[in-house]
Amino acid sequence: GAGARGMAFDCANIWVASAGGQVTKLRASHGANLGMFTLPGFIDEVAFDGVNIWATSRTTNSVIKVRATDGVIIGTFTAGTSPFAICFDGSNMWTANNASSNVTRLPPAFPQ
């Protein structure tokens, strides 16, 4: 996608965030394009929680949870203003929100 940004590895595939609002899934072993999935907003970063991909959307001030098997959006969560960096702590995703100068802890990746 245009304006490649962040990348994440899901134990088999590389996911690339694009400024154009897409995430692209590439097979890590040979680079084959396995799909490009359009998400709302300007996508900066992606992270893997062991099951799903999470993408920060700067223009919608949200984080989008995407099923890693097929790229389907399975959740959207409000973050701070202009979420940029994202990481997983084993239970929750966290975002660093550039314009609001804070961090957001998102709901548990795996509801109890």
C-alpha positions as a Markdown table, in Angstrom:
| # | Residue | x | y | z |
|---|---|---|---|---|
| 1 | Gly | 0.0 | 0.0 | 0.0 |
| 2 | Ala | 0.9 | 3.6 | -0.4 |
| 3 | Gly | 3.0 | 5.1 | 2.4 |
| 4 | Ala | 4.0 | 1.9 | 4.2 |
| 5 | Arg | 4.3 | 2.6 | 8.0 |
| 6 | Gly | 4.4 | 0.0 | 10.8 |
| 7 | Met | 4.8 | -3.8 | 10.6 |
| 8 | Ala | 3.9 | -6.8 | 12.8 |
| 9 | Phe | 4.6 | -10.5 | 12.6 |
| 10 | Asp | 1.9 | -13.0 | 13.5 |
| 11 | Cys | 4.2 | -16.1 | 13.6 |
| 12 | Ala | 3.6 | -16.8 | 9.9 |
| 13 | Asn | 2.8 | -13.5 | 8.1 |
| 14 | Ile | 4.0 | -9.9 | 8.0 |
| 15 | Trp | 1.4 | -7.3 | 8.3 |
| 16 | Val | 2.1 | -3.8 | 6.9 |
| 17 | Ala | 0.2 | -0.7 | 7.8 |
| 18 | Ser | -0.3 | 1.9 | 5.0 |
| 19 | Ala | -1.0 | 5.6 | 5.2 |
| 20 | Gly | -3.7 | 5.0 | 2.6 |
| 21 | Gly | -5.9 | 3.1 | 5.1 |
| 22 | Gln | -4.9 | -0.4 | 4.4 |
| 23 | Val | -3.1 | -3.3 | 6.1 |
| 24 | Thr | -1.4 | -5.8 | 3.8 |
| 25 | Lys | -0.8 | -9.4 | 4.8 |
| 26 | Leu | 2.4 | -11.0 | 3.3 |
| 27 | Arg | 3.6 | -14.5 | 3.7 |
| 28 | Ala | 6.8 | -14.2 | 5.6 |
| 29 | Ser | 8.5 | -17.2 | 4.0 |
| 30 | His | 8.3 | -15.9 | 0.4 |
| 31 | Gly | 6.7 | -12.5 | 0.4 |
| 32 | Ala | 3.5 | -13.4 | -1.4 |
| 33 | Asn | 0.7 | -10.9 | -1.0 |
| 34 | Leu | -2.1 | -12.7 | 0.9 |
| 35 | Gly | -4.5 | -9.8 | 0.9 |
| 36 | Met | -4.9 | -6.0 | 1.3 |
| 37 | Phe | -7.6 | -5.0 | 3.7 |
| 38 | Thr | -9.1 | -1.4 | 3.8 |
| 39 | Leu | -9.6 | 0.1 | 7.3 |
| 40 | Pro | -11.1 | 3.5 | 8.2 |
| 41 | Gly | -8.7 | 6.3 | 8.5 |
| 42 | Phe | -4.9 | 6.8 | 8.3 |
| 43 | Ile | -3.3 | 3.7 | 9.6 |
| 44 | Asp | 0.1 | 4.1 | 11.3 |
| 45 | Glu | 0.9 | 1.0 | 13.2 |
| 46 | Val | -0.1 | -2.6 | 13.7 |
| 47 | Ala | 0.4 | -5.1 | 16.5 |
| 48 | Phe | -0.3 | -8.8 | 17.0 |
| 49 | Asp | -1.9 | -10.2 | 20.2 |
| 50 | Gly | -1.4 | -13.9 | 19.5 |
| 51 | Val | -4.7 | -14.2 | 17.6 |
| 52 | Asn | -5.7 | -10.9 | 16.0 |
| 53 | Ile | -4.1 | -7.8 | 14.4 |
| 54 | Trp | -4.7 | -4.4 | 15.9 |
| 55 | Ala | -4.2 | -1.2 | 13.8 |
| 56 | Thr | -4.0 | 2.4 | 15.0 |
| 57 | Ser | -6.2 | 4.9 | 13.0 |
| 58 | Arg | -4.9 | 8.4 | 13.5 |
| 59 | Thr | -7.7 | 10.2 | 11.7 |
| 60 | Thr | -10.5 | 8.3 | 13.6 |
| 61 | Asn | -8.7 | 8.4 | 17.0 |
| 62 | Ser | -9.4 | 4.7 | 17.3 |
| 63 | Val | -7.8 | 1.2 | 17.2 |
| 64 | Ile | -9.2 | -1.4 | 14.9 |
| 65 | Lys | -9.1 | -5.1 | 15.8 |
| 66 | Val | -8.8 | -7.3 | 12.7 |
| 67 | Arg | -9.2 | -11.1 | 12.5 |
| 68 | Ala | -5.7 | -12.3 | 11.4 |
| 69 | Thr | -7.1 | -15.2 | 9.4 |
| 70 | Asp | -9.2 | -13.1 | 6.9 |
| 71 | Gly | -8.8 | -9.4 | 7.6 |
| 72 | Val | -12.4 | -8.9 | 8.8 |
| 73 | Ile | -12.9 | -6.0 | 11.3 |
| 74 | Ile | -14.1 | -7.5 | 14.6 |
| 75 | Gly | -13.9 | -4.4 | 16.8 |
| 76 | Thr | -13.2 | -0.7 | 17.0 |
| 77 | Phe | -12.1 | 1.0 | 20.2 |
| 78 | Thr | -11.7 | 4.7 | 21.1 |
| 79 | Ala | -8.2 | 5.8 | 21.8 |
| 80 | Gly | -6.7 | 9.2 | 22.6 |
| 81 | Thr | -6.1 | 11.9 | 20.0 |
| 82 | Ser | -3.9 | 10.6 | 17.1 |
| 83 | Pro | -3.0 | 7.1 | 18.3 |
| 84 | Phe | 0.3 | 6.2 | 16.9 |
| 85 | Ala | 2.4 | 3.5 | 18.6 |
| 86 | Ile | 0.7 | 0.3 | 19.8 |
| 87 | Cys | 1.9 | -2.7 | 21.9 |
| 88 | Phe | 0.5 | -5.8 | 23.6 |
| 89 | Asp | 1.3 | -6.6 | 27.2 |
| 90 | Gly | -0.1 | -10.1 | 27.2 |
| 91 | Ser | -3.6 | -9.0 | 28.2 |
| 92 | Asn | -4.3 | -5.5 | 26.8 |
| 93 | Met | -3.3 | -3.4 | 23.9 |
| 94 | Trp | -1.8 | 0.0 | 24.7 |
| 95 | Thr | -1.5 | 3.0 | 22.4 |
| 96 | Ala | 0.7 | 6.1 | 22.6 |
| 97 | Asn | -1.5 | 9.0 | 21.6 |
| 98 | Asn | 0.6 | 11.6 | 19.8 |
| 99 | Ala | -1.7 | 14.7 | 19.9 |
| 100 | Ser | -3.1 | 14.2 | 23.4 |
| 101 | Ser | 0.3 | 13.3 | 24.9 |
| 102 | Asn | -1.0 | 10.3 | 26.8 |
| 103 | Val | -1.5 | 6.5 | 26.6 |
| 104 | Thr | -4.7 | 4.5 | 26.4 |
| 105 | Arg | -5.1 | 0.9 | 27.7 |
| 106 | Leu | -7.7 | -0.8 | 25.5 |
| 107 | Pro | -10.1 | -3.5 | 26.6 |
| 108 | Pro | -8.6 | -7.0 | 27.1 |
| 109 | Ala | -7.6 | -8.7 | 23.9 |
| 110 | Phe | -9.4 | -11.9 | 25.0 |
| 111 | Pro | -12.6 | -11.1 | 26.9 |
| 112 | Gln | -13.0 | -13.2 | 30.1 |
